[in-house]
Amino acid sequence: MHEAATKEIDKNVRRCATELGDTELLAKLSAGDMIAIEAKYHRNCLRALYKKIRPTSLKDEDADHLHGIAFAELVVFMEDMHADEDNVPVFILSDVASLYKTRLEQLGATVTNRIHTTRLKDRLLSVFPDLRVHSQGRDTLLLFEKDIGPALKKACDHDSDAMHLVRAAQVLRRKMFQIRFTFDGAFHADCQKDSVTPSLLALVNMILDGANIKHQTKLANTSTTAAALTVSQLLVFNSVKHARSVESTSVRHSHERETPLPLYLSLKIHAVTRSRGLIDTLFSLGMCVSYDRLL
């Protein structure tokens, strides 16, 4: 038996007992430090206690090593994104943490809790001095300083593009609802063109073939124009002034916007097949008038 003679033994034994969760040993140590209570120990028992704690220490070292690898790979990923001149990277902190956690699990690390995002953010900021943090709603965004201007410009450009689309839709819809077409029982030579607005037909042509004036001049009165007329008529036929109710199961079309194409398709299919099911199927797809309307 050996008597505890140094404070180092007391400190090491307490650390081992705490990390191992040895309540019995901790209860004995609660009486005071080992020197004060004149504690005695077997050398083999002390050696066995130290051996118990060693695998735990090794596991902690392995975990720290894996965390270091995953973090280093994350840094390289962000550096590569930053170096790409064609890309303006905006990192969402929660996504970065998720990527980091996934890589840790792939490396074999045990991740029992969610990644501490604030700690991860601070580590990234220490590596990237030019990284900036911005809050947007519930998200935390990470941007490199030189990318802030391009990122804002890109967002503004997207907003501008969206506004152009909205304005174009408003103009076209206003023109579409001004035109009236009434089927009189015959399909005249220019009835398809008469049923759609020139602006709508021009836009569909540009969508199909581009806005180059030379191309548009060459494509006049070709099969491409026929395709544009088809699409334009279906847009007019299916357009409504007010959005249909989500709960509504029936589809109604205004007689004022029944263009020649959906009428012709129903008549043609009925003449060839006499199939109500086929007509109603195409009607549900917005391609022709219903069987009931046909009769």
C-alpha positions in Angstrom: 0.0 0.0 0.0 1.2 3.5 -0.9 0.2 6.7 0.8 -0.8 9.7 -1.4 2.0 12.2 -1.0 1.6 14.6 -3.9 -1.2 16.9 -5.1 -0.6 15.6 -8.7 -2.0 12.2 -7.7 -5.1 13.7 -6.2 -5.7 15.8 -9.3 -5.2 12.9 -11.7 -7.4 10.5 -9.7 -10.2 13.1 -9.4 -10.0 13.7 -13.2 -10.2 10.0 -14.0 -13.1 9.4 -11.6 -15.0 12.4 -13.1 -14.4 11.3 -16.7 -15.3 7.7 -16.0 -18.3 8.6 -13.8 -17.0 6.4 -11.0 -19.5 7.5 -8.3 -18.0 5.2 -5.6 -14.5 6.7 -6.0 -15.9 10.2 -6.2 -17.8 9.6 -2.9 -14.5 8.7 -1.2 -12.7 11.7 -2.6 -15.5 14.0 -1.4 -14.1 13.9 2.1 -11.1 16.0 1.0 -7.9 15.8 -1.0 -6.0 12.5 -0.8 -3.1 13.9 1.2 -5.4 15.5 3.8 -7.4 12.2 4.4 -4.2 10.2 4.3 -5.5 8.1 1.4 -3.7 4.9 0.5 -3.6 3.1 -2.8 -2.3 0.0 -4.6 0.1 0.8 -7.4 -1.6 -1.7 -9.7 -5.0 -0.2 -8.9 -3.7 3.3 -9.8 -2.2 2.0 -13.0 -5.5 0.2 -13.9 -7.4 3.5 -13.3 -5.1 5.3 -15.7 -5.5 2.6 -18.3 -9.2 3.0 -18.2 -9.1 6.6 -19.0 -6.6 6.3 -21.9 -9.0 4.8 -24.5 -11.4 7.7 -23.7 -8.6 10.2 -24.2 -7.7 8.5 -27.5 -11.3 8.7 -28.7 -11.4 12.4 -27.9 -8.2 12.9 -29.8 -9.6 11.0 -32.8 -12.8 13.0 -32.7 -10.8 16.3 -32.6 -8.8 15.0 -35.6 -11.9 14.2 -37.6 -13.4 17.6 -36.8 -10.2 19.2 -38.0 -10.3 17.3 -41.3 -13.9 18.2 -41.9 -13.3 21.9 -41.1 -10.3 22.0 -43.4 -12.3 20.5 -46.3 -15.0 23.1 -45.6 -12.5 25.9 -45.8 -11.1 24.6 -49.1 -14.7 24.3 -50.5 -15.4 28.0 -49.6 -12.0 29.1 -51.0 -12.8 27.4 -54.3 -16.2 29.0 -54.5 -14.6 32.4 -53.7 -12.0 31.9 -56.4 -14.5 31.2 -59.1 -14.9 34.5 -60.9 -18.1 33.4 -62.6 -19.7 32.7 -59.3 -20.9 35.1 -56.5 -21.1 32.7 -53.5 -23.6 33.5 -50.8 -23.4 30.9 -48.0 -26.3 30.2 -45.7 -24.9 29.3 -42.3 -27.4 26.5 -41.6 -26.5 24.9 -45.0 -22.8 25.2 -44.2 -23.4 23.6 -40.8 -25.4 20.8 -42.4 -22.6 20.2 -45.0 -20.1 20.1 -42.2 -22.1 17.6 -40.2 -22.7 15.4 -43.2 -18.9 15.3 -43.8 -18.2 14.5 -40.2 -20.6 11.5 -40.3 -18.9 10.3 -43.6 -15.5 10.4 -41.8 -16.9 8.2 -39.0 -17.3 10.8 -36.3 -20.2 10.4 -33.9 -22.3 13.6 -34.0 -25.0 13.3 -31.3 -26.1 16.9 -31.2 -26.7 19.6 -33.9 -23.7 21.6 -35.0 -23.2 24.7 -32.9 -23.6 27.3 -35.7 -22.3 30.3 -33.8 -19.1 28.5 -32.9 -18.7 27.3 -36.5 -19.3 30.8 -37.8 -16.6 32.2 -35.4 -14.1 29.6 -36.6 -14.8 30.5 -40.2 -14.4 34.2 -39.5 -11.0 33.5 -37.9 -9.9 31.8 -41.1 -11.4 34.3 -43.5 -10.8 37.9 -42.3 -12.8 39.3 -45.3 -15.9 37.1 -44.6 -18.9 39.2 -43.6 -22.0 38.2 -41.8 -25.5 39.4 -42.7 -28.9 38.5 -41.2 -31.8 38.0 -43.5 -34.9 37.0 -41.6 -34.2 33.7 -39.8 -31.1 33.0 -42.0 -27.5 34.1 -41.4 -25.7 34.8 -44.6 -21.9 34.6 -45.1 -20.4 36.6 -48.0 -16.9 37.6 -48.9 -16.4 41.4 -48.9 -15.6 41.7 -52.5 -18.7 39.7 -53.5 -21.2 41.9 -51.6 -21.6 44.4 -54.4 -22.0 41.8 -57.2 -24.4 39.8 -55.0 -26.6 42.8 -54.4 -26.5 43.7 -58.1 -27.5 40.1 -59.0 -30.4 40.3 -56.6 -31.5 43.6 -58.0 -31.2 42.2 -61.6 -33.4 39.3 -60.6 -35.9 41.7 -59.2 -35.8 43.8 -62.3 -36.3 40.8 -64.6 -39.3 39.7 -62.5 -40.8 43.2 -62.8 -40.3 43.1 -66.6 -42.2 39.8 -66.7 -45.0 41.1 -64.5 -45.3 44.3 -66.6 -45.4 42.3 -69.9 -48.1 40.0 -68.5 -50.2 43.0 -67.4 -49.9 44.6 -70.8 -50.7 41.5 -72.8 -53.7 40.5 -70.5 -55.1 44.0 -70.9 -55.0 43.7 -74.7 -56.3 40.1 -74.6 -59.4 41.1 -72.7 -60.2 44.0 -75.0 -60.5 41.8 -78.1 -63.8 39.9 -78.8 -64.1 36.9 -81.1 -67.5 35.3 -81.8 -67.7 32.1 -83.8 -70.4 32.4 -86.5 -70.3 28.8 -87.7 -67.5 29.2 -90.3 -63.7 29.3 -90.1 -62.6 32.3 -92.3 -59.2 32.6 -93.8 -57.8 35.0 -91.2 -60.0 33.9 -88.2 -57.0 32.6 -86.2 -55.1 35.9 -86.5 -58.2 37.9 -85.8 -58.8 36.0 -82.5 -55.5 37.0 -80.9 -53.7 40.3 -80.4 -50.7 41.2 -82.5 -48.6 41.8 -79.3 -49.4 38.4 -78.0 -48.5 36.7 -81.3 -45.3 38.7 -81.5 -44.3 37.7 -78.0 -44.9 34.0 -78.6 -43.0 34.2 -81.8 -40.0 35.7 -80.0 -40.2 33.0 -77.3 -40.2 30.3 -79.9 -37.5 31.7 -82.2 -35.8 34.6 -80.5 -36.1 38.3 -80.9 -33.7 38.8 -83.8 -35.5 41.0 -86.4 -33.9 39.2 -89.3 -35.1 35.8 -88.1 -38.6 37.1 -87.4 -38.8 38.6 -91.0 -37.8 35.3 -92.5 -40.2 33.3 -90.4 -43.3 35.2 -91.4 -46.0 33.0 -92.8 -44.1 29.8 -92.1 -44.9 26.8 -90.0 -43.4 28.6 -87.0 -46.1 31.3 -87.3 -48.7 28.5 -87.3 -47.2 27.1 -84.0 -47.2 30.6 -82.5 -50.9 31.0 -83.6 -51.7 27.7 -81.9 -50.1 28.7 -78.6 -51.5 32.2 -78.7 -55.1 30.9 -79.2 -54.7 28.5 -76.3 -53.5 31.3 -74.1 -56.5 33.4 -75.0 -58.9 30.5 -74.6 -57.6 29.6 -71.1 -57.2 33.1 -69.7 -59.5 34.4 -67.0 -59.9 37.9 -65.5 -59.9 36.5 -61.9 -58.2 33.4 -60.7 -60.4 30.3 -60.5 -61.3 29.0 -57.1 -59.0 26.2 -55.9 -62.0 24.3 -54.7 -63.8 24.4 -58.1 -63.8 21.1 -60.0 -65.4 22.5 -63.2 -63.6 24.6 -65.8 -65.5 27.4 -67.5 -64.5 29.3 -70.6 -65.9 32.6 -71.8 -67.6 32.4 -75.2 -65.9 35.8 -76.0 -62.5 34.1 -75.8 -63.3 30.9 -77.7 -60.7 31.0 -80.4 -61.0 29.0 -83.6 -58.5 26.3 -82.6 -60.3 24.7 -79.6 -63.6 24.8 -81.5 -62.0 23.2 -84.6 -60.3 20.5 -82.6 -63.5 19.4 -80.9 -65.4 19.4 -84.2 -62.6 17.4 -85.9 -62.2 14.8 -83.1 -66.0 14.4 -82.9 -66.3 13.9 -86.7 -63.5 11.3 -86.7 -63.9 9.4 -83.5 -67.3 10.3 -81.9 -65.5 9.9 -78.6 -66.8 12.0 -75.8 -64.1 10.8 -73.5 -61.3 12.0 -75.7 -62.9 15.4 -76.2 -63.5 15.9 -72.5 -59.9 14.8 -71.7 -58.5 17.4 -74.1 -61.0 19.9 -72.7 -59.6 19.3 -69.2 -56.1 20.0 -70.6 -57.3 23.3 -72.0 -56.9 22.3 -75.6 -60.5 22.3 -76.9 -64.1 23.1 -76.0 -66.1 20.6 -74.0 -68.4 17.9 -75.5 -71.4 19.6 -74.0 -70.4 22.9 -75.6 -69.9 21.2 -79.0 -73.4 19.9 -79.0 
